[in-house]
């Protein structure tokens, strides 16, 4: 599946065909924006994925693209989350349609996103590497080297680097990537197990050792393990005996590992670019931020970056909004990236606590999360992504900037079904006053509450409230549509 070759000049170039780049490119193409996706690797979705978990907010974003139900059928649900020590937290109270984690290898997500992007007409350029990037007030030019080694220049109005931790795009625009390596010599293997664990996700830390086991669903399991006392370079040879030993230290047994199809040694960094935008070039996903795998937030944060940026690029490229809208990507997503660095780092540090004061802190925090509902809800909101709120202009309705839950609508529909196609959704007590959306009808769905609620809410394509008012009249709604949905 290689996509339909594009003709003419793309409006947006996306670099990187991981989950972040695929969702972003697919969204733009669905919105009618010509997009070219450049990937230096051959066209091959690898089953050697590192990410294994989809959180509730990401599943909501995928639901708004008609993909969640298919992925739910392919994955396995986990309704409890185990963190450090004996702390287990149920997810059944999440205010979401998805009250669970979905255990699903990253390559399954990539396959679904790629099918969507191909169907929408994304121009894929595999085995194509960015070598030089320049920009001016009207656009971005990249020199690329293709499969045969030939050079070519591509020109677009905007470019998004979703090309991972070692981003060529980030380097080309001169952005630093400050941070540090947090965990060195993490070992990873895909193995068969003679005695699979009783739990879907198995994770524990004891002393200097940590181990994590998750199923692929094809008879293999992913094992990630770390022995703090064995700190060697990533280039050091690795064999299955070492992985077994670390797993036994952390979990008490190695589950009869055998037939490893892949083994690797890597390190885990905490880094964040100081800016997600330089002129007409943007960063998303691991190109913008990387952190420890604790909490399974990496792929999820990148997908949510893409969902935030894609509709804004579509608005500006379509002439419906001015370029200032693109500044809100940095304002909204950079603080989220910073918060994810803090939370994932905190989890891994507490999981590996060793000093008396660290153990005391972990015990105290476990007690608070176990017994104090608001603290537990706040922690789950950050971990699953549903608790983040974007800053709103002074004087805005309290709902502005909040995540919109998947409310029921009159006629039996749901909000996230109505968001499909990248539309805004106006939910009002009196939809007949606004007809089919008038001049905005191709990008706006007008719906009515299934209840007697009187608040009028305008939901952005990424599922966040862009505007809300109690008892709004037609003039106020019209002004909101002009400001939010645009020309």
N, C-alpha and C positions, 0 to 999 in steps of 0.2 A: 504494500500500500504506500505509494509515494506521493499522493496528492496530484492535483491538476496543475501542470506548469502554468505559472502566471505570465501575463503579457502586460507590457507597459510598466509604469513606475509605481512601486508600492507607496502607500501613504505612511505605513509604519513597517519598520524592520524589527523583528524580534530575534535575538541571538540566544540560542539554547532551547533544546526540545525536551527538557524535563517537565514535570507537572506544571510548574509556574509558567513556562513559556508556552506550553500547549494550551492551557486554559486561556491565557491572555490572547494568543493569536486566534483561537477559536471564537472568543467573544467579539473581537474586532471584525472578523470575517462575517459573523452572524449579523453584525450591525451594518454590513455593507461597506466596510473600510478595507481597501486593498492592502493585504499584508503578506510579507515574505518572511518565512522562518528559516534562519541560517543555523546549521548544526555541523560542528566539525567531525562528529563521529559518523560512521556508516549508519544506514537505516536499519537499526536492529534494537528493539526494545529488550533489554537484558532482564533475565530473571534473577540477577544478583543484586537485588534492591537492598537498600539500607532502611528505608522507612517502612513501617508496618501498621501504622495506626491512623485512622481518620477520626477526628473529634467532631463533636456535635455541630459546631459552627461551620466547619468545612462541609459536612454532610448537608447542611442547609443551603450552602452556596451551590453544591452539586445538584441539589433538588431543584433549585431555580434554573438549572440548565437541563433538567429532565434526565439526569444521570444517576441520581442517588438510589433509586429502587433497583436498578440493575446491579450496581456495586454492592448493595445490601445483600442481594441474592447470592453474590459470589463470595462474600466475606463471612466472617463469624463474629457474632455480637458478644461483647463483654460488658456485663452490667455492674461490675464492681471494679474499682481502681485500687491497686495496692501500691503504696509508696514505701517509705523507709520503715524498718522495724515491722511491727504487726499492725500498722495502720491500714485499714481497708475501708474505703468509702463507697457507698452505693451511689449509682448514677440515676436511680429511678425518680429522683426529685428534680432533675434538670428541667427547666421551663422550655422544653424543645420537643419537637416530634421525635427526635433522635436521643432517647434517654439511655445511651450506651456508647461505648467505643466500638468501632468497627475494625476488626483485625483483618487486614488485607494488604498483601505486598504492593509496593509502589508500582511495579510494572503493570498490575491490573488497572490501576488508576490511569497510568499513562496510555494504555491501550484504548480505554474508553474516551479519554480526551483527544487522542489522535484521530479516532474515527469521526468524532464530531468536527474537528478542525478540517479534516479532509473533505467531509461532506459540505462544509461551509465555503470551501474554495481557497483555503490557505495554500500559498505557493511554497512548497518545501524545497530547501536546498541542503541536502546531506553531503557529508564529506567536503564541507566548505568552511574555511577558517578565516576569521577576520584578521587582517594583517595591519591595516592602517585605518584610522578614523579621524575625520575632521568635521567641523560643523560651522555654519554661518547663520545669519539672521533668518534665512529662508529654509534651511534644511540640514540634513546630515548626509555625508558621503563616506562610504566605507569601501576600502579595497579588500577583496576577498580572493582566496586561492581555492580553486575548485578541485574536483576529483582527479583531473589529469594534471594538476599543477599549474594550470593556466590562471592568470590574474584577470579580475573583472572589477569594475566599479559599480556599486549600487548606490542609488540616491533615494532618500525618503524625507518626509517632513519631520518624522520622529523616529527614534530608535530606543529599544528597551533591551538592556542587558540582563538576561535571565540565565547566564552562563556559568553559574556556580561559584564556589569559593575562590577558585583561581581565575576569576573573571578577566578576560581579555578586554572587555568593554570598560570595566572599572579602571584598569591600568591605563587604557588609551585616553581616558578623560582626566587622568592625573589624581584620582581620589585615593587617599590612603585607606588602609583597612586595619585600624588600630585594635589591639587586643592581645591575647596571649593563648598559648596552648595550656589547656586545663588538665587534660588526661593524655598521657603518652602511652604508647605500646598497648592499645586496645586490640584484642585479637577477635577475629570474626571468622565463622565457618558455616557452610551449609552442609548438613550431615543427615544421615538417617539415624534413627534412634531405635534400639532394640526394645526399650521400655519408655514410651512417650510419657511426659508429665501428665498428672491428673488435671492440672489447670491449663486454660487456653494460653495465657501469658504467664510465664514463670520468671520471677525476678527476685533477687535477694542479694544482700551484701553481708559479709561476715569478716571482721577484722580488715585485712588489706585486700580482700577479694570481692569481686562483684560479678554476677552472671545474669544473663537474660536469654530466654528461649522462647521462640514463637514459631508457629507452623506456617509453611507455605501453602499447604493444602494439596500438595502433589507427592506426599510421602517424605519430603525433606523438611528439616527444621533449621531456622537461623539461630545460631548461638553467637552472642556477643559477650565477651568476658574481659576482665581486667584484674591484674595482680599488681597492686601498688608497689610491692616489694621487688618486682621484676621489670624495671624501667629500662628498656632497650630501644634502639633506633627502629624506625619503621622498616628499614631495609634488612633487618636481621631475619635469618631463615625461620620458618614456622612449620611445626608439624602437629599432627592431631594429638599426640601425647601431651603437648603443652596445653592445648585447649581443654583436654580432659582433666588435667591436673587443676587448672584454675576453676573449672566448673565444680569439681569435687570440693574445693576449698570453700566456694560460695554457697553451693546447694547441697553439699553432703554426698552427692553421687554424680556420675557422668551419664547416666541413662543409656549406657551401652552404645555410645557414638561409634559410627563406622561409615565407610564409603563417603568421605568428604568430596564434594564436587568443586568446592572453592574454599580457599583459606586466604586470609589477608591480615596484615597488621597495619593499624592506622593510629592517628592521634586526633583528639577532639579539641577544637579551638572555641574561644569566645571572642567574637569580633563583630564590629558594626561600622559601616561606612558613615562618615559624618553627615553626608547629604545623599539623598536618593535621587536627586535631579541636578544635572549640570546643563543648563541651556535646554537643548532639545533631546537630551539623552537622559534616560531613566535607568535605575537599577531595581531589581525585584528578586525575591527569594534569596538563595544563598549568596548571590552576588552582592547583596546588600547587608546580610547578617548571617552569622553562623553561631551555633551554640552547642552545648552538650546534648546528647540524644535523650536525656532524662525527661520524661513526660511525653515523649513522642510529638514534639511541637514543630519540628523543622519543616516537613512538607506542608503541614497545615498552615503555618504562618506564610509560607510562600504563595500558596493558593489564594489566601485571603489578600495578600498584596496585589495579586493579579486581578482579583475581582474588584478591588478598589480602583485600580488604575485604568482598567479596560474601558469602562463606561465613560470615564472622563476624557480619554483620548478619542473615543467615538463621538462624544459631544462636540469637542473642539474641531476634530477633522471634518465633521459634518456641517460645521458652521452654525451650530446651535448654541455655542457658548464661547466666551472669549478665552484666551490663553491663561488668564489668571486662575481658571478652574484647576489647571494642572498643578499649581502650587499647593493645593490642598492635599495632594498625595503625600508629600513630605510631612505636612503638618499632622496628618491623621495616622500614617503608618510608621513613621520613625519612632514615636513614643511606644507603639505596640512592640516593635522590634526590641527596643531597650528593655521593656518589661519582660519579654520572653527570655532574654539573656539573664535577667535577674532570677526569674523563677526556675528555669532549668538548671542554672548554676547552683541555686540554693538547694534544690532537690538532690543533686549529686553530692554536694558537700555534706549534707545531713545524712544521706544514705551511707557515706563512707566515714562518718564521724568516728574518731578514735580517742581524742583527748577528753579528759573528764568534763571540761566545760562544754565541749561540743555535744557530748552524750547527754548532758543535763539540758542543753537547749533543745535537742531533738525530743527528749522526753516531754518537756514543757509544751512544745509545739504540737506534738501528737495528742496530748491531753486536751489542748484548746480545740484542735480540729475535730476531735472525737466528741466533744461535749458542747461546743458553742456553735450553734447553727449559722449565725451570720458570718463567722470566720470561715466555716466550711463552704458556705455558698460563694464567698468571695474567692476562695482558692479554686474551687471548681469552675467558676466563671472565667478566671484567667486561664486555667489549664485547657479548658474546652473551647475557649474563644468567644463564648456567648456573653461574657461579662464586660467586654470592652465597649467603651462609649467614646465617640469622637466629640471634640470641642465644638460648641455651638456659639453663634453670635450672641452678644449681650442682649438680653430681653427676649430671647427665643422661648417658645413653649418648652416645658420640661422634657417632652419626648424628643425634641430635635437632637439628632446625633446619636440616638440610642438604636440598638439593634431591634428591628421589628420582628416580633415572634410570628410564627406561621398561623395567623388567625383564620378562623372560618369566615367565609363571605356568604352573602345572600345568594341563594341558588345552589348551594352545596359545594362551591369551590373553595380553594385555599389560596392564601396570599402568594406562596412560593410557586404555585402553578401559574398564577397571573403574572408573575415576574418573568416568566420564560420568554425568550426572544430579546432580552435586554431592555425591557420596558420599565418606565416609571409606573407606579400604581397609585391612583388617588382613591382613598377609601373615605366615603362620606355618607352621612345619613340621608342625603337627598341627591342621588346621582343623576336624576332626571334634569336637574338644573344645569348640568354640564354636558349633557348629551353623550356623544361618543368621544369627547375630548377635543372636538373642533380641530383647530390647526395643528394640534399635537397628537392626533389620533393614531398616527403610525408609530409613535413612541410612548404612548400613554394608554393605560387601561383604567377605566372608571368603574369602581366597584362600590357596593353598599355593605355595611356591617351586617352580619347575621344576627346581631343583637340590637338593642335600642340605644347603643352608644351614640353620643352627639358630637364627639370630637371628629374633626376632619383631619386626615393624615395623608401626606404625600410621601411615598416610600421610593427611595432611589433604586436604581437597578441592582445595586449591591446589597439590598435588603436593610439599609439604614434609613431612619426617618430624616428627610431633608427639610420638612416643614410640617407644622401642626398648629391647629387653632381650635378653641372651643367656641362653638356658635358662629363660625365664619360665614360671611355672606358671599354672594357670587363675585363681588368686586375683589374681596380679599383673596379668594381662591384663584381668580384670574391673574392677580398680581403675582401670586406664588408660582403659578404655572409658567408665567413669563420669565420669572427669575430663575426657576429651577430647571424646567424642561427646555426653556429657551426658544429661540427663533424657529 
